[in-house]
Amino acid sequence: MNLIDVGYGNRINSDRIVAVIGADSAPAKRIVSAAKDSNTAIDATCGKKTKTVIVMDSGHVVMSAKEPGMIKE
């Protein structure tokens, strides 16, 4: 298991990441909205602006305040 930092001391398992996308696109906003409706959204922004949306293989959606290019192993 390889944990990567998504900001503010939060870490996720990199083996379970399906996609890392910018939060400004309309599809990303729809993904976040659907995740909030189904209670699978995980907000790791600590109140900051969401810049990255990370889709996990479990169906969970992690929102991060880090730039998409900063999310790496």
N, CA, C and O atoms as CSV, one atom per row, in Angstrom:
chain,resi,resn,atom,element,x,y,z
A,1,MET,N,N,0.855,-1.171,0.000
A,1,MET,CA,C,0.000,0.000,0.000
A,1,MET,C,C,0.900,1.232,0.000
A,1,MET,O,O,1.794,1.362,0.836
A,2,ASN,N,N,0.654,2.121,-0.936
A,2,ASN,CA,C,1.434,3.341,-1.074
A,2,ASN,C,C,0.504,4.532,-0.843
A,2,ASN,O,O,-0.395,4.787,-1.645
A,3,LEU,N,N,0.721,5.255,0.248
A,3,LEU,CA,C,-0.120,6.397,0.581
A,3,LEU,C,C,0.468,7.669,-0.011
A,3,LEU,O,O,1.676,7.896,0.059
A,4,ILE,N,N,-0.392,8.499,-0.596
A,4,ILE,CA,C,0.050,9.785,-1.125
A,4,ILE,C,C,-0.712,10.905,-0.424
A,4,ILE,O,O,-1.864,10.737,-0.023
A,5,ASP,N,N,-0.055,12.033,-0.287
A,5,ASP,CA,C,-0.612,13.184,0.412
A,5,ASP,C,C,-1.563,13.949,-0.516
A,5,ASP,O,O,-1.208,14.285,-1.646
A,6,VAL,N,N,-2.775,14.216,-0.020
A,6,VAL,CA,C,-3.737,15.010,-0.786
A,6,VAL,C,C,-3.976,16.361,-0.123
A,6,VAL,O,O,-4.900,17.086,-0.490
A,7,GLY,N,N,-3.139,16.695,0.854
A,7,GLY,CA,C,-3.213,17.997,1.498
A,7,GLY,C,C,-3.694,17.940,2.930
A,7,GLY,O,O,-4.555,17.137,3.287
A,8,TYR,N,N,-3.111,18.821,3.752
A,8,TYR,CA,C,-3.500,19.009,5.143
A,8,TYR,C,C,-3.419,17.716,5.956
A,8,TYR,O,O,-4.264,17.467,6.816
A,9,GLY,N,N,-2.410,16.899,5.684
A,9,GLY,CA,C,-2.198,15.679,6.443
A,9,GLY,C,C,-3.084,14.512,6.047
A,9,GLY,O,O,-3.043,13.462,6.688
A,10,ASN,N,N,-3.880,14.678,5.007
A,10,ASN,CA,C,-4.752,13.604,4.535
A,10,ASN,C,C,-4.022,12.776,3.488
A,10,ASN,O,O,-3.330,13.318,2.627
A,11,ARG,N,N,-4.182,11.462,3.569
A,11,ARG,CA,C,-3.498,10.565,2.633
A,11,ARG,C,C,-4.482,9.532,2.105
A,11,ARG,O,O,-5.418,9.126,2.795
A,12,ILE,N,N,-4.245,9.114,0.853
A,12,ILE,CA,C,-5.073,8.075,0.251
A,12,ILE,C,C,-4.173,7.013,-0.368
A,12,ILE,O,O,-3.005,7.268,-0.661
A,13,ASN,N,N,-4.722,5.838,-0.561
A,13,ASN,CA,C,-3.986,4.722,-1.151
A,13,ASN,C,C,-3.906,4.936,-2.663
A,13,ASN,O,O,-4.931,4.962,-3.344
A,14,SER,N,N,-2.700,5.089,-3.178
A,14,SER,CA,C,-2.528,5.380,-4.606
A,14,SER,C,C,-2.892,4.192,-5.495
A,14,SER,O,O,-3.178,4.370,-6.679
A,15,ASP,N,N,-2.884,2.986,-4.936
A,15,ASP,CA,C,-3.242,1.802,-5.717
A,15,ASP,C,C,-4.724,1.782,-6.082
A,15,ASP,O,O,-5.124,1.056,-6.992
A,16,ARG,N,N,-5.537,2.562,-5.391
A,16,ARG,CA,C,-6.985,2.533,-5.601
A,16,ARG,C,C,-7.500,3.725,-6.399
A,16,ARG,O,O,-8.709,3.870,-6.575
A,17,ILE,N,N,-6.598,4.584,-6.885
A,17,ILE,CA,C,-6.998,5.762,-7.662
A,17,ILE,C,C,-7.345,5.353,-9.092
A,17,ILE,O,O,-6.589,4.636,-9.748
A,18,VAL,N,N,-8.504,5.822,-9.561
A,18,VAL,CA,C,-8.926,5.591,-10.942
A,18,VAL,C,C,-8.596,6.811,-11.801
A,18,VAL,O,O,-8.111,6.667,-12.924
A,19,ALA,N,N,-8.858,8.020,-11.274
A,19,ALA,CA,C,-8.633,9.235,-12.049
A,19,ALA,C,C,-8.330,10.412,-11.137
A,19,ALA,O,O,-8.841,10.496,-10.020
A,20,VAL,N,N,-7.491,11.321,-11.627
A,20,VAL,CA,C,-7.199,12.593,-10.960
A,20,VAL,C,C,-7.524,13.677,-11.974
A,20,VAL,O,O,-6.880,13.773,-13.018
A,21,ILE,N,N,-8.536,14.500,-11.660
A,21,ILE,CA,C,-8.995,15.496,-12.625
A,21,ILE,C,C,-9.104,16.869,-11.955
A,21,ILE,O,O,-9.264,16.971,-10.738
A,22,GLY,N,N,-9.015,17.902,-12.761
A,22,GLY,CA,C,-9.207,19.261,-12.261
A,22,GLY,C,C,-10.665,19.489,-11.902
A,22,GLY,O,O,-11.562,18.933,-12.536
A,23,ALA,N,N,-10.897,20.299,-10.894
A,23,ALA,CA,C,-12.255,20.489,-10.384
A,23,ALA,C,C,-13.059,21.536,-11.143
A,23,ALA,O,O,-14.245,21.710,-10.862
A,24,ASP,N,N,-12.454,22.236,-12.093
A,24,ASP,CA,C,-13.146,23.334,-12.770
A,24,ASP,C,C,-14.049,22.891,-13.918
A,24,ASP,O,O,-14.893,23.666,-14.369
A,25,SER,N,N,-13.887,21.673,-14.391
A,25,SER,CA,C,-14.683,21.232,-15.538
A,25,SER,C,C,-16.102,20.847,-15.116
A,25,SER,O,O,-16.340,20.480,-13.966
A,26,ALA,N,N,-17.021,20.935,-16.043
A,26,ALA,CA,C,-18.416,20.583,-15.771
A,26,ALA,C,C,-18.569,19.100,-15.397
A,26,ALA,O,O,-19.326,18.798,-14.474
A,27,PRO,N,N,-17.885,18.161,-16.074
A,27,PRO,CA,C,-18.002,16.758,-15.663
A,27,PRO,C,C,-17.520,16.517,-14.228
A,27,PRO,O,O,-18.115,15.723,-13.500
A,28,ALA,N,N,-16.453,17.194,-13.826
A,28,ALA,CA,C,-15.955,17.039,-12.450
A,28,ALA,C,C,-16.989,17.545,-11.452
A,28,ALA,O,O,-17.196,16.938,-10.401
A,29,LYS,N,N,-17.631,18.646,-11.780
A,29,LYS,CA,C,-18.662,19.184,-10.888
A,29,LYS,C,C,-19.846,18.240,-10.784
A,29,LYS,O,O,-20.443,18.105,-9.716
A,30,ARG,N,N,-20.192,17.579,-11.898
A,30,ARG,CA,C,-21.282,16.598,-11.863
A,30,ARG,C,C,-20.895,15.375,-11.027
A,30,ARG,O,O,-21.724,14.833,-10.295
A,31,ILE,N,N,-19.644,14.947,-11.138
A,31,ILE,CA,C,-19.163,13.801,-10.361
A,31,ILE,C,C,-19.234,14.119,-8.867
A,31,ILE,O,O,-19.686,13.290,-8.077
A,32,VAL,N,N,-18.793,15.303,-8.483
A,32,VAL,CA,C,-18.822,15.707,-7.071
A,32,VAL,C,C,-20.261,15.808,-6.576
A,32,VAL,O,O,-20.573,15.356,-5.475
A,33,SER,N,N,-21.128,16.391,-7.377
A,33,SER,CA,C,-22.531,16.522,-6.986
A,33,SER,C,C,-23.179,15.153,-6.784
A,33,SER,O,O,-23.904,14.945,-5.811
A,34,ALA,N,N,-22.921,14.227,-7.696
A,34,ALA,CA,C,-23.480,12.878,-7.573
A,34,ALA,C,C,-22.917,12.163,-6.347
A,34,ALA,O,O,-23.638,11.429,-5.671
A,35,ALA,N,N,-21.630,12.375,-6.058
A,35,ALA,CA,C,-21.014,11.747,-4.884
A,35,ALA,C,C,-21.601,12.300,-3.592
A,35,ALA,O,O,-21.807,11.557,-2.632
A,36,LYS,N,N,-21.868,13.590,-3.567
A,36,LYS,CA,C,-22.488,14.180,-2.376
A,36,LYS,C,C,-23.891,13.629,-2.171
A,36,LYS,O,O,-24.302,13.373,-1.039
A,37,ASP,N,N,-24.620,13.447,-3.251
A,37,ASP,CA,C,-25.982,12.901,-3.157
A,37,ASP,C,C,-25.981,11.462,-2.653
A,37,ASP,O,O,-26.901,11.055,-1.944
A,38,SER,N,N,-24.958,10.691,-3.013
A,38,SER,CA,C,-24.909,9.276,-2.621
A,38,SER,C,C,-24.014,9.040,-1.389
A,38,SER,O,O,-23.719,7.894,-1.050
A,39,ASN,N,N,-23.589,10.116,-0.729
A,39,ASN,CA,C,-22.763,10.039,0.482
A,39,ASN,C,C,-21.439,9.309,0.262
A,39,ASN,O,O,-20.972,8.597,1.151
A,40,THR,N,N,-20.837,9.477,-0.900
A,40,THR,CA,C,-19.525,8.885,-1.172
A,40,THR,C,C,-18.461,9.955,-1.401
A,40,THR,O,O,-17.365,9.653,-1.874
A,41,ALA,N,N,-18.783,11.201,-1.065
A,41,ALA,CA,C,-17.833,12.303,-1.224
A,41,ALA,C,C,-16.986,12.437,0.035
A,41,ALA,O,O,-17.502,12.377,1.151
A,42,ILE,N,N,-15.686,12.619,-0.153
A,42,ILE,CA,C,-14.763,12.838,0.952
A,42,ILE,C,C,-14.085,14.178,0.716
A,42,ILE,O,O,-13.344,14.351,-0.251
A,43,ASP,N,N,-14.348,15.126,1.613
A,43,ASP,CA,C,-13.815,16.480,1.465
A,43,ASP,C,C,-12.532,16.603,2.274
A,43,ASP,O,O,-12.575,16.645,3.504
A,44,ALA,N,N,-11.384,16.662,1.589
A,44,ALA,CA,C,-10.084,16.791,2.243
A,44,ALA,C,C,-9.499,18.178,2.011
A,44,ALA,O,O,-8.279,18.344,2.000
A,45,THR,N,N,-10.364,19.177,1.825
A,45,THR,CA,C,-9.893,20.526,1.514
A,45,THR,C,C,-9.703,21.398,2.743
A,45,THR,O,O,-9.063,22.445,2.650
A,46,CYS,N,N,-10.228,21.006,3.874
A,46,CYS,CA,C,-10.145,21.802,5.112
A,46,CYS,C,C,-10.701,23.209,4.897
A,46,CYS,O,O,-10.153,24.182,5.416
A,47,GLY,N,N,-11.773,23.314,4.142
A,47,GLY,CA,C,-12.431,24.594,3.923
A,47,GLY,C,C,-11.869,25.427,2.791
A,47,GLY,O,O,-12.387,26.509,2.517
A,48,LYS,N,N,-10.838,24.966,2.133
A,48,LYS,CA,C,-10.248,25.693,1.010
A,48,LYS,C,C,-10.989,25.348,-0.282
A,48,LYS,O,O,-11.858,24.477,-0.301
A,49,LYS,N,N,-10.628,26.046,-1.355
A,49,LYS,CA,C,-11.247,25.795,-2.652
A,49,LYS,C,C,-10.795,24.440,-3.210
A,49,LYS,O,O,-9.610,24.112,-3.174
A,50,THR,N,N,-11.745,23.666,-3.722
A,50,THR,CA,C,-11.425,22.379,-4.335
A,50,THR,C,C,-10.759,22.615,-5.680
A,50,THR,O,O,-11.321,23.279,-6.551
A,51,LYS,N,N,-9.544,22.061,-5.849
A,51,LYS,CA,C,-8.805,22.196,-7.099
A,51,LYS,C,C,-8.675,20.868,-7.829
A,51,LYS,O,O,-8.479,20.839,-9.043
A,52,THR,N,N,-8.786,19.757,-7.083
A,52,THR,CA,C,-8.607,18.434,-7.667
A,52,THR,C,C,-9.702,17.498,-7.185
A,52,THR,O,O,-10.081,17.512,-6.014
A,53,VAL,N,N,-10.204,16.686,-8.104
A,53,VAL,CA,C,-11.172,15.644,-7.780
A,53,VAL,C,C,-10.498,14.314,-8.082
A,53,VAL,O,O,-10.009,14.090,-9.189
A,54,ILE,N,N,-10.477,13.428,-7.076
A,54,ILE,CA,C,-9.841,12.122,-7.215
A,54,ILE,C,C,-10.921,11.065,-7.120
A,54,ILE,O,O,-11.631,10.980,-6.118
A,55,VAL,N,N,-11.048,10.257,-8.164
A,55,VAL,CA,C,-12.041,9.184,-8.198
A,55,VAL,C,C,-11.352,7.889,-7.789
A,55,VAL,O,O,-10.316,7.525,-8.347
A,56,MET,N,N,-11.928,7.200,-6.817
A,56,MET,CA,C,-11.355,5.959,-6.303
A,56,MET,C,C,-12.106,4.763,-6.890
A,56,MET,O,O,-13.236,4.904,-7.358
A,57,ASP,N,N,-11.472,3.581,-6.863
A,57,ASP,CA,C,-12.108,2.385,-7.422
A,57,ASP,C,C,-13.292,1.904,-6.585
A,57,ASP,O,O,-14.080,1.083,-7.056
A,58,SER,N,N,-13.433,2.392,-5.369
A,58,SER,CA,C,-14.558,2.023,-4.510
A,58,SER,C,C,-15.799,2.860,-4.800
A,58,SER,O,O,-16.870,2.610,-4.247
A,59,GLY,N,N,-15.647,3.861,-5.676
A,59,GLY,CA,C,-16.757,4.747,-5.982
A,59,GLY,C,C,-16.713,6.037,-5.182
A,59,GLY,O,O,-17.509,6.942,-5.432
A,60,HIS,N,N,-15.802,6.138,-4.227
A,60,HIS,CA,C,-15.658,7.360,-3.452
A,60,HIS,C,C,-14.974,8.436,-4.290
A,60,HIS,O,O,-14.179,8.146,-5.184
A,61,VAL,N,N,-15.304,9.679,-3.976
A,61,VAL,CA,C,-14.721,10.823,-4.659
A,61,VAL,C,C,-14.054,11.701,-3.602
A,61,VAL,O,O,-14.713,12.187,-2.684
A,62,VAL,N,N,-12.748,11.899,-3.737
A,62,VAL,CA,C,-11.977,12.694,-2.789
A,62,VAL,C,C,-11.729,14.057,-3.413
A,62,VAL,O,O,-11.254,14.155,-4.544
A,63,MET,N,N,-12.056,15.113,-2.665
A,63,MET,CA,C,-11.810,16.477,-3.118
A,63,MET,C,C,-10.601,17.024,-2.373
A,63,MET,O,O,-10.522,16.935,-1.148
A,64,SER,N,N,-9.657,17.595,-3.128
A,64,SER,CA,C,-8.413,18.089,-2.554
A,64,SER,C,C,-8.192,19.543,-2.946
A,64,SER,O,O,-8.638,19.991,-4.002
A,65,ALA,N,N,-7.494,20.276,-2.073
A,65,ALA,CA,C,-7.154,21.669,-2.353
A,65,ALA,C,C,-5.827,21.781,-3.099
A,65,ALA,O,O,-5.422,22.881,-3.477
A,66,LYS,N,N,-5.145,20.655,-3.316
A,66,LYS,CA,C,-3.890,20.666,-4.070
A,66,LYS,C,C,-4.185,20.703,-5.563
A,66,LYS,O,O,-5.246,20.265,-6.008
A,67,GLU,N,N,-3.234,21.231,-6.332
A,67,GLU,CA,C,-3.352,21.232,-7.791
A,67,GLU,C,C,-3.238,19.789,-8.308
A,67,GLU,O,O,-2.563,18.970,-7.683
A,68,PRO,N,N,-3.883,19.466,-9.432
A,68,PRO,CA,C,-3.810,18.095,-9.965
A,68,PRO,C,C,-2.383,17.613,-10.221
A,68,PRO,O,O,-2.101,16.431,-10.027
A,69,GLY,N,N,-1.493,18.476,-10.641
A,69,GLY,CA,C,-0.110,18.095,-10.892
A,69,GLY,C,C,0.679,17.778,-9.635
A,69,GLY,O,O,1.737,17.153,-9.711
A,70,MET,N,N,0.183,18.197,-8.487
A,70,MET,CA,C,0.867,17.951,-7.218
A,70,MET,C,C,0.476,16.612,-6.595
A,70,MET,O,O,1.117,16.160,-5.645
A,71,ILE,N,N,-0.564,15.980,-7.119
A,71,ILE,CA,C,-0.994,14.678,-6.615
A,71,ILE,C,C,-0.204,13.614,-7.370
A,71,ILE,O,O,-0.519,13.284,-8.513
A,72,LYS,N,N,0.822,13.085,-6.719
A,72,LYS,CA,C,1.645,12.068,-7.364
A,72,LYS,C,C,2.334,11.231,-6.295
A,72,LYS,O,O,2.409,11.615,-5.127
A,73,GLU,N,N,2.833,10.084,-6.723
A,73,GLU,CA,C,3.499,9.171,-5.794
A,73,GLU,C,C,4.863,9.686,-5.421
A,73,GLU,O,O,5.573,9.046,-4.645
